[in-house]
Amino acid sequence: MRFSGRVLWESSPVSGELSHTLNSSTSGLKNPPLSHPHRWVDGTFEIRDGKIFRLAGNPSTDIEGVWVIPGMVDVHCHIGIGKQGETGGDAMLAQAHANRDAGVLLARDCGVIGDNSWINGRPDTLTVLRAGRHIAKHKRYIRGYAIETSDADLPAVMELQARAGTGWVKVVADWIDRSRGADSDLDPLWNTNALKEGVIAAHEAGARVTVHSFSEKAIPGLLEAGVDCIEHGTGMSKDEIEEASARGIAITPTLMQVALFPQFAKAGAVKYPVYSQTMTRLWKRHDETLQHFIDAGILLLPGTDAGGYQDHGSIGRELQLWESMGLPASQIIDLGTWRAREYLGVPGLGEGQPADLVMFSEDPREDISVLQRPMRVYYRGEQRIPQQ
């Protein structure tokens, strides 16, 4: 299949070609340069044997005038968890298809109850990097979701999950401690030394560590332990965000999930008033926290927290919310494709690379909502036409 149009392509600048260079000074986001430079280029391309190639001259095409980006990335996705809890079989496959049809062709599974390894790499699905199960303490996470362990056993459990997954371990760093009754609040789960040893064990097993954290209280221990990525990060102070940026720790802001904080606060107001006040405070200061993310130049990763409260296949809606941080559409696209892919160690679009791409009939740089309307999706060169 041949098409002509504009592609966000791995390339060196060529005189006379259409080029769009991302300008980090536009928003204050100071992410380090990618090792594989990329830019928008105008040309004719061919999908052949599951790979993509750029063609010289003016050959005939099957499709003209399209805009193409690498497959989008959801780094906080739970394929195997739905609104009713654990899923499997056809329901799990449907979740994978929902993500694929939304243009997500690479997902970091951020904790799942059962085995979703059979989904990974099927020609009708997407690439999934697995983190195994959540790791938490007894009664300190959603019932039945996590491997429950102690501080003493945490390093061994993290090593086990590192070997069970494909490059990632997911740890629950804070959760409401209901044993304190009306005084219950978001509290850290782990002794910092235990977490530090667990991170070392995971790293030695070849995995990185990402953590769930809403609260202020857990953050100092996470920074000291040397985790690689923080999910949500709503409790981080300006100084902690700057330290995380200096340490190369990435943040997944999950704006759709954080938007539910008022709902969570209201649900706990009578029985857990302290927790409710914490969630309200975190919500009220959230715009300020997001601005600190931008000012510190921290690497922001796109994640929906799909499974449970969020629908699978909602990456376009999540990325549209990123405009509230003052990011231009071109930079949001960059973060949601090339930068996330490089962070996870998976290639984007370049000569002879896998044809994992999303095609649009409109320019998503002009209107970020276009990301929610893929025209065609190709995974390893196999075409899918999403239902609109």
Protein Blocks (a to p, Z undefined) as FASTA:
>chain_A
ZZeddddddddddehiacddddfklnopacdcdfbdcdddddddddeehiacddehjddd
fbehiacddddddfbdcehiafkopaehjlmmmmmmmmmmnopabdcdebifbdcklmgo
paklccdddebjadddehiacehkaccddfklmmmmmmmmmmmmgoiacddfbdcdfkno
mmpccddfbdfklmmmmmmmmmmnopacddddfbfmlmmmmmmnopabdghjlmpcfklm
mmmmmnopacdfklmlmmmmmmmmmmmmmmmmmlmmmmmmmmmmmmmmmmmmmmnopacd
ddehiahjacghilmmmmmmmmmnopafklmmmmmmmmmmmmnopacddehiacdddddf
bdfklomklmmmcfbdceehiacdddZZ
